[in-house]
């Protein structure tokens, strides 16, 4: 065909979202670090699904209307760096096609080229060997090395995907860590899955998202209209460690604190869950500590959700006016309370195991009536979403500080001074962030080799900043080896944040080890964070 109309464009978007949803676990598995984090596939799937839902909700067959709604939905739903970059790619697509009623191959070629341009501009330090490389190279080749003006849409799209796959296969040559682990870039792979879904619809085969278990779906239908928030359903495959710690009653109790209409059913290593909650990220966060998602569906029950938000969340102008407000991201009841003790006004649930969306930050900011708002993302994969929220709310004075870990965020909070000007606060807090070394202990979810270190599934890994320095079967051996690498003669304070799986005896043993071997003060906190047994900060 020579061009596509709005109706087909919507089908292509639906098919792309469904294809990514069906394959997000495979994209997650491309993660370089063998850690039990919700990662690229999950983030991209939730991001793209958010955008497509808004596009369909626009109830229009006009391409400019669909593209605008898609762009806005992606922007607000973006999670993680891969999700933000995906949102920027399709923002560029919208900017290119915002006045067209049909799209030819040449229009699509120009649109994705614009998407590449916008995505690169959104990232302060673009890294090659990532999704950025894949969209740049494939869109360039598909626009310049072929003649889209003389091609059918189907032929051009097929060529575009072929170029994207060629680019993806070169990513290990650009990022040595990908070559060592034996994977391609996960973000680039996720983008290709979206494109393949769109192409399938173009050929007349609209891919449908795989539904969860029939019983869970039936339960969802029975209660769909009785509750509020987000209808959240997923199937979890328990890891070996998760199997040992998981019980249906334990998860139900935790979910009952944040939602209603809870169904939890375990079938050997699979767990099927349904819950209605205003904080779906928190529900996923609670579950993911036990395993990996293999199916995931989140639906916004819009009318009930909007009504409750209006009743439960005061508008910013109704909240007490103040000079400053602090927002932090953290997972775990202990860390949430700790950040609040350190003067944070809002703590967004999330972090390593579930990245909050741009919309989560926007909602947090709108609760506040402050002249200056400081955001501590506390994770490198969350900074872009926070910055995107600041761009959305450009009428507010929002500053995203570069905190990439919980210890950095805590140290920044300590340096916050409500009596001084915002420039001084940013300078002091940023300086504090620079002087914190971060270490974490978690378990491996697969066999791999990283920087020459052989890692076995189930090993406890000690991670110092971005490097895995130890991987052994014993948790305490791992954390002690990590401590030995992190502490030197200049170290004065060691912050220890104990996770939910760290026993009292293990915490006491670690504190004693530090005090017996090093001349440094130990600052101990019970963080209750999932997945990471210990989080360490050294200053």
N, C-alpha and C positions, 0 to 999 in steps of 0.2 A: 504494500500500500504506500501511497505517496505521503500521507499525513495521518495523524491520529487526532481524535476529538476528545473533549473533556470526559465523556463517559468511559472511553477506553483508557484514558490517562488514570482515572480513579481505579479501574480494575488492575492496572499495572502496579499502582502503589499498594493496593491491597495484597496483591500476589507477592510483591517484594517483602512486605512486612510479614506475611505468613511464612514465606520461605526462610526468613531469618529466624523467626520464632521456632520453626521446626528444627533448625540447625544451630541454634545458639550455643548448645552444650559443646558441639564440635569446635566452635570458635573459642569458647572458654578454654578448651583443652590445649589450644596453641599457646597458652600463657607460658612465658619463659620461666618464671619462678613456679615451682611445683607446690604452691600454697593454696589453701582452701578458700580463696577469695571469690566473690562475685565479680566477674571481670568483663572482658571486652564483649563477648557474645551477649551476655545478659544486659550490659549497659546499652549496647547498640540496639538490641531488640526492644527494650523498654522505651528507648528514645524514639525509634522509628515508628513503633506502634502508637505512641502518643501523637506523633505528627499526622499519621494516617487517619486516626480517629477524628481529629479535628478537621481534616480535609473532607471526610465523609459527612461529618456533622454540618458542614457548610450547606449541604442540600442544594448544590448547584452543579451544572454540567459545563460551566464556563471555566476554561483553563486558568485564567488569571485569578478567579475566586478560589479555585481548588489549590493552586500553587501558593497563594498567600496564606490560606488556612494551614496548609502543610508546613510552611516555613515557621509560622507562629507556634504551632503545636510542637514542632521539633525543638524550637528555641527554648520553650518552657519545660519540655520534658527531657532535655538533654542531661545525661548522666555520664560521668567519667570523661576523660580526654577524647576517647573514641566517639562517644555520643555527641560531644560538643562539636568536634570536627565534622561529623556526619551532618549535624544541623546546619553548619556553615556551608557545606557543599550544596545542600538543597536550598539554602538561602540565596546562594548565587544563582542556582537554577531559576528560582522565582524571579530574581532581578532581571534575568535575561528574557524570560517569557511572559512578563507581567502584562503585555498588551496583545498577546496572540490568542486567536480563537481556535486554531489548529496548529499542530506541530509537525513539521517536516523533519527529515533526517538532518538537514542543515541547521534547523532550529535547535534540535536536541544536541548536536555537536557544539554549537555556540553556548548552549545553556550549561553543559557539563564543564566546558572550558572556563566559563565564568564561575562555576562552582569551585573549581580548583583555585582560581585566583582569590576568591573570598575566603576560602578555608586557610590558605597560606597566610593571608593578612591577619587572621584571627589568632594565630599562634606567634608568640613573641620570638621563640627560637625554634623554627621548624627543624625536625629531625628527618633525614632521608632514610629510606628503608622502612617507612611506615605507610599508613593509609594515605598520607599526603603525597608520597611518591607515586603510589598506584593511581590516584585520581589525576595527578599532573601529567604523568607519562601517557596514560591511556587516553585522556581527553585531547592531549596534543596530537598524538598519532592519529586518532580518529577524526580530528578536525583538519589536519594538515597533510597526512600521508595518503588519505583517501579523498575522494570528492563526494561529500555528502549531498551536494546539489544534484547529483546524478544517480543517487542510490534510493532504493526503497527503504522505508524505515526499518523493516525486519533485517535486511542485509546490513545496514549500518550498525544497528544495535548488536548484532552478532559479532561484527568486527570490533566494536568497542569493547565487548567482554573479552574477546580473544587477546586484545592488547593489554587489558587489565590483568589477565592471567599471566601473560608474559612478564609484566612489570612485577607482579606479586612474586613470581619465581626468582626474581633477582634480588628481592629484599634481604636474603641472608648474606649476599655479597656486600651489601651496604651497612649492615649491622652484624658484626662478628658474633655477637651473643646468640643471634638467631641461628647462625650456621653451626655453632657449637652444640646447641640444644637440638638442632635438627628440625626446626620449624620455620614456617614463613610468618610474616607479620599478621597478627590476628585481626587488626583493624582493617587492613587491606582485604583480607579474606572475607570479613563480614560485609564489606562494601560489594564485593563480587557476588555474594549470596543474594543481596538485595537486587542487584542488577539482573541476575539470572532469574529471579522471581518475576521481575518486571518483563523480561524478555519472554518468559513462558506465557504470560497473559497476552502479550503481543501476538503470539502464535495461536491464541485461542484457548489456552489451558491455564485458567486462573487457579493458582495454588491456594489451598485452604489450610488454615492453621489446624494442627492436630489437636483434637479435644482431649481433655483429661478424662479420667475414669467415669463411666456412666453413673455410678452411684453418687459420686461427688457432684457431677453436673446436675443430677436430679435434685440433690440437696440444695444446690445453688438456685435452681428454678423455684423451689418451694419457698425460699426465704428472700428471694431477690428484691421484692418490693416491701419487705417488712422492716428493713434495717437502713443503714446509711453508710456513706463513705465509699470505699472501693471494694468491689467484690474481688477477692484475691484467691486464686486457686493455683496450686502447683503440685508437682510430683517430685519428690526428693529421693535420690539414691544415697543411702547411708554409707559413709566410709567405715573403715574398720574401727577407728576411734569413736566415730559417731554412733555405731551400733552398740558399743559398750556403754555409752552415756545416755542414749535415747530411751525415753518411755513416752507412750501416748499421753499419759496423765500429766507428765512434766511439761510437755509442749502445750497441752490444752490450758494448763494453769497460767502459763506465761502469755499465751495469746488472749486469754480472757481479760487480761489487764489492759489490752489495747483494742479489743474488738468484740464482735458478737457473731452469732450463727456459726459456731465453730464445729467443723467436722475434721477429725484426725483419724485416719485408718492406716495401720501398718500391715504390710504384706511382705514378710521376710525383710529384704534389704530396701524395699520401696515404702515410702510414706506418702499418702495422699492427703492433702490439706485444703480446706475451704474456710475462709474467714471474711467477715465484713469489718473493715477498719478504716479510720481516717488516715492512718499512717501505714500504708502497705510496705514501705521500705523497712519499717521496724519489724513487721511480721516476717519478711524475708530474712532480715538480719537474725531474728531469733532462730529460725529454722536452719539457716545455712551453716551454722556451727556444727551441725550433725552430718552434713553431706553436700552433695552437688545437685543442683536443679537439672532435671531432664525435660520438664515441661513447665510452662509458666504462663499465666493469664491474669491480667489485672484490668478490671473494668470500672469506670467511674460512674456511680449511680448519681448522675448530675443533679437532679432536682433536690433530692434529699440532702446530698452533700452540701450544696450551695446554701440551703436553708439553715442547716446546722452551723455552717461556718459563720453566717451572719449573726446567729444567736450567741455562739460560743466565743468568737474572737472579736474583741473590741476594735473598732477602727482606730487607726493611728492617732487621728486627731482627738479621740476620746481618751487615749492613754495619757498618763501624766507626762508632761513635757520635761525633757532633761537634755543635758549637754551631750552626753555620750551614751551609746549602747554597744554592747559586745555580743557577737554571735559566734558560737563555736560548734564544731562538728565532733561528735564522740559516740562511741557505742559502749553500752554497759551502764547499769544504774549507778555504780560507784563513780565512774568518770563523769557522768552527767551531774551528779551532786557536787563533785569536786570543782568542775568548771563554774557551777553556779556560786559556790563558795568564793571562787576567784573573780566574782563580779560579772560573770556572763549573764546577760539578760535572757537569751534564748540558746538552748543547746539542741541542735538538730541531730536526730538519731541517724547514725551512719558512720562511715569510715572505711576501713579496709574491706569489710565484708559486704557493704552495700553503699554505693556512692549516692548521695542525695542529688536530686535534680535541680536545675535552675529554678524551677517553680517552687521547690522547697525553700530556697533562699529568698525568693521574692515574697513568699508567704510570711517568712520570719521577719523580714524587713518591714512589711506592712503592719505587723503587730506593734511596731515601735514608733514612738514619737520623740525622736532624738535628732539633734542637730548634726552629729557626726556618728556614723555607724562603722564599727571595725569588725571585720569578719576573719576568723581563724579557721581555715579549711582543715588543717592538721593532716593533710594527705596530698601528695603531689598529683593524684588523679582526680582531685576535687577542685583544685584551684581554678581551672578554666570555667567550670560551671558557676562558681562563685563570681568570677569576673564577668561572666555573661549576664548574671543577675544584676550586677552593678550597672552594666550597659543598658539593660532594660529599664531600670529605675534611675535614669540619668538626671532626674530632678532631685534626687537625694544625694547627700554627701557620703558616699560609701567607699571604704578603703579595704581592699583585700590584702591581708598580710601574707607573706610567703611561708607560712608554717606548714611543713611537710610531715610532721609527726605529732603525736600526743605530747611528748616531752617538750617539743618546741613551742607548742601552743600553751602549755602550762607556764613555761618560762616567760613567754610574752605577756601572759596575763599578770604575772607577778610584777612586771615592769610597768604595767599600765598605771597612769596617774591621772585621776579625774580632775585634778586641780590645775593641770598644765594645758598648753595649747595642743591642737591635733598634730601639727608637724613634729613637735617634740615627742609626743607619744609614739607616733609612727617610727621615728628614728630610734628611740630607745627600745621599743618592742622588736623591731627588725634586727637591731644589734644583738639583742638577747637570743633571738632565733639562731643567728649565725654561730653562737658559741655553744650550742647544744649538740652533742653527739647522740645518735639514737641507735638502739639495738632492740631486736625483737626475737622471741622464740615461738615457733609454731611447728606443725608437723607437715611432712611431705605427703602429697596425695598421689604421687607417681614416681617411678624410677626415672632418673635423668642424670646428666652430667652437666655441671655448671662451673665454668672457670677451672676445669680440671678436677673438681671435687665430685666424687661419685656419691649419688644420693639414692637411697632406697625408699620405697613407699613405706610410710609409718615412722621414718626417722624423725627425730626432733632436730630442727635446723635453727642455728643461731645466725641471725642476719644483722650485719653491722652496716648501717646506711643501706646502700644498694647491693651489697655483696653478701653472699652466703659463705660464712667462714668456717662453719662446722655442721656436720650432719651425722648424728649418732642415735642409737636406739634409746638412750637414757636421757630423760628431760633435764635432770640436774647436771649431768655431765655437759650437756649442751649450753646451759645458761652460765655455768662457771667458766667454760671456755670463752664464751662471749664476753663476760666480765673481764677476763684476763686480756682480751684484745682491746677493750674500750678504755680501761682505766690506766692512766700513766701518772707520773710524778706531779704533774700540774693539776690533776683532777681534785676538785674540792667537794663536790656534791654529786651523789649518785641517787637519782630518782628511780624507785622501783614501783611499777604499777602491776599488781597481781591480777591475772585473769580469772575467769569463773572456774576454770578447771585446776587452778593451782591450789593445792591443799595448804592448810595452816602449817603443817610440818615442813613442806617444801619452801614456803615463804621464810620461815624461821631459819632454815638451813642456808638459804641464799643470803639473808641479812648477816648471819654469823660469818659466812665465808668472806663477805666483803669487809666486814669490820675486823676480822682476824688477819686479813692479808693486805689491807690497804688503809692509808691514812686519809680517809674521805668520809664525810658525813652521809648517812643513808636517810633518805626521805621516802618513807614507805606509804603507799596508798593501795586500797582495795578497789580496783577499777571495775571488776566483773566483766571485762571485755571478752567477747567470744573469740575463738580461734587462736588468739595469741596468749599463751600461758603467762608470759612475762613481757612487759615493755619497759625498757631501760633508757634513762637519759643521764648523760654524764656531762658535767660542766666544770 
